[in-house]
Amino acid sequence: MNPYAPPEATVHDQPAKPGSAFKAIALGLAVDIGGSLIGTVLLALVYGAALGAAGVKGEDIGATMQASATDSWFFYVGTLVGLGFSVLGGFVCARIARRSELKLGAILAALSAISGLALAGDEQQLGTLLSLTLLGFGAVIVGARLGLAKNRRGR
């Protein structure tokens, strides 16, 4: 037997243990809601700075921000940012839980939808609000599905 030969035992990492369902949902919700809010605030700051650099008065900038119509680029970009964080929140939830990913993702999506409805302003039309809620629900499920696929691959 050669003492300098590498060991012949098969070595591999142990599979990751499932995490807390509560922790997975809480952190997924924090990523979804918190990230969406922070992303929207940053987008509004950039938009306000661009309007200010273009010579728009401060009062007009505030009025423009308040009256962001659902057919403006600001609305669409804000919606995409929010949906991106919804996907990320579902992914985080699934990766932490490492079990029942779609069930926990659905719970997260429902909590996210309720939070979104609670934070929504009165100025949004019912159709727009319903559409955004359903899109957000679907985005969280897509993120949970991506997390499930990542968990099954084992890394």
N, C-alpha and C positions, 0 to 999 in steps of 0.2 A: 504494500500500500504506500502510495506516494504522499507524504505529508504536505506537499506544496500544491497538490491538485485542488481545484475548486470543489466545494461540496456538491454532491449529486442529488441532494434532496430537492423536491419541487417546492418552491417558495412563491407564495402569492399573498396579496393583501386580503384581509378579512372584509366581507361585505359591510357596508355602512349600516348601522342600526337605525331603525325608524326613529324619527323625532316626535316631539310632542305635537299633537294635532292643534292644540290651543296656540302654541308658539308659532306654528306654521301659518295658521289663519291670521293671527295678530300681526306677524311681520309682513305677510302678503298684503294685508289691508293697509299697513303703514306705507309700504312701497307704492301701492296703487293710489290711495288717496293723497298721501303726503307728496309723492313724486308728481302727481298731476297738479296739485296746488302750487308747488314750488316751480314746476315747469311753466305753468300759466303766468305766475308772477314774473318770472324771468323774461318770458315772451313779451309781456306787457311793458316791462322796463325797456327792453330793446326797441319795441314799437314806439313808446313814448320818447325815447332818446332820438330815434330817427325822425319823428315828427318835429321835435324841438330843433334838431339840426336843420330841418327844412324850413324853419322860420315860423312854425305854427305857435300861436300863443298858448300859455299854460292853461288858461280856461278852456280853450278849444281842444287841447289834448285830452283833458278830463272828460269833456263832453263826447269826444270821439270814442274814448274807452268805454264810457257808459252805454253808448248807443251802437255797440258792435253788432251789426246785423248778422243773421244766420247765413247770409250770402256773401260775407266778406272773407278775404283771405285770412284775416286774423282768427275768425271763427274756425275755419277749416284746419289751420295749422294747430290751433289750440286743441281741437278735437283729436287730431292725429297724435299730439303729444300725450294727451290723456289716455288714448287707446294704447299707446306704446307702454305707458306705465301700468295699465291694466294687464297687458300680456306679461310684463315683467313681474307683477305681483302674483299672478297665477303660477308662473314659473318658480318663483321663490317659495311659494306655499308648497308646491309639489316636491321640490328638492329638499325642503326641510322635513316634510312629513315622511316621505319614502314609503308610503302605504296609502291606500284609498285616495290616491291623488285626485281622481275625477270627482269623487264625493266631496272631499274637502275643498276642491276648486269650486264646486257648485255652491257650497256654503259661503265661501269667500265671495263669489260672484253675487249672491243674494245680499250679503252685507254691504258690498260695494255699491250695488244698485240702490239699496235703501239709503246709504250715505249720500249718494249722488242726488237722489230725489230730495233729501233733506237740505242739501246745499244749493239746489237749483233755485234760481230766482223766479219771481212771479212773471217776469216778462217773456219767458219762453212759452211757445205754443205747445199744446198738448201733444201734437204729432211729433214735433221736434224732440220734446222731452222723452217720449216713448221710444223713438228711434235711437236716441243716444243711450238710453238705458239698456235697450236690447243689444246694441253694438258693444257696450261695455261688458255686459254679461258674456257675450260671445268671446270677447277679447280675453277675459279672465280664463274661460274654459280652454281657449287655444293655448294660453300660457301654461295651464295645468297639464294639458296634453303634451306639450313640448317637454315639460319637466318629467312627466311619466316616461316618455321615450328616453330621456337622458338617464333616468334612474334604472331603466331596464338594460341599458348598455353597460351600466356598472361603473361609471366614473362620476 
